[in-house]
Amino acid sequence: MKRIPVRTCVGCRKTATKADLTRLVLRGGALVPDPEGREPGRGAYVHPRLSCLEAALHGGLARSFRGKLSKAALSTVDFRLSTSSESRNV
């Protein structure tokens, strides 16, 4: 029997299957969605909901990436997250 990977949303701190969450990575100083989960480096998982994203922006993402994030990185993530979610039909 195959195990289903479970991750924790950095916004609401609830666990969910990996397929239900969107992985974000820090690339070139910007947070970008990683729908396939293949980008190198540290990643953070968040539900594709505005409430979870807002909660993650207030500390969860900085904690996950082990440092302070620039305002430029935080300003682009909400648009890219919604675009990624639409393409996955979530």
C-alpha positions in Angstrom: 0.0 0.0 0.0 1.4 3.3 -1.1 1.6 6.2 1.5 0.1 9.5 0.6 2.5 12.4 1.5 1.2 14.8 4.1 2.5 18.4 4.6 1.6 21.3 6.9 0.3 24.6 5.6 2.5 27.5 6.9 -0.6 29.7 7.0 -3.2 27.8 9.0 -0.8 25.1 10.4 -3.3 22.3 9.4 -2.0 19.2 7.7 -3.2 18.2 4.3 -2.1 15.9 1.5 0.7 17.3 -0.6 -1.6 17.4 -3.7 -4.0 19.8 -1.8 -1.2 22.3 -1.1 0.9 24.6 -3.2 4.6 24.6 -2.7 6.4 27.9 -2.8 10.2 28.3 -3.3 12.5 31.3 -3.1 14.1 31.8 -6.4 16.1 34.9 -7.3 14.7 36.8 -4.3 11.1 36.1 -5.4 8.6 33.6 -4.1 7.3 31.4 -6.9 4.9 28.5 -7.0 6.4 25.1 -7.6 3.4 22.9 -8.8 5.5 19.9 -9.7 7.6 20.1 -6.5 10.9 19.8 -8.3 12.6 23.1 -7.8 15.7 22.9 -5.7 16.0 24.4 -2.3 13.8 24.9 0.7 10.0 25.0 0.1 7.0 26.0 2.0 3.5 24.6 1.5 0.3 26.7 1.7 -3.3 26.1 0.9 -4.4 27.9 -2.3 -6.7 30.1 -0.3 -6.4 33.8 0.4 -6.8 33.4 4.2 -3.9 30.9 4.4 -1.7 33.0 2.2 -2.3 36.1 4.3 -1.5 34.2 7.5 1.6 32.8 5.9 2.8 36.3 4.9 2.7 37.3 8.6 5.4 35.0 9.7 5.0 31.4 8.4 6.9 32.0 5.2 9.8 33.8 6.9 10.0 31.0 9.4 10.0 28.3 6.7 12.7 30.0 4.7 14.8 30.7 7.9 15.0 34.5 7.4 13.3 37.7 6.6 11.7 38.0 3.2 11.9 41.2 1.2 8.7 43.1 0.5 9.3 42.6 -3.3 9.2 38.8 -2.8 6.0 39.0 -0.7 4.2 41.3 -3.1 4.4 39.0 -6.1 3.4 35.7 -4.4 -0.4 36.3 -4.1 -0.8 36.9 -7.9 1.4 33.9 -8.8 -0.3 31.6 -6.3 -3.7 32.3 -7.8 -2.4 31.8 -11.3 -0.8 28.5 -10.3 -4.0 27.3 -8.6 -6.1 28.1 -11.6 -3.8 26.1 -13.9 -4.1 23.1 -11.5 -7.9 23.4 -11.3 -7.8 23.6 -7.5 
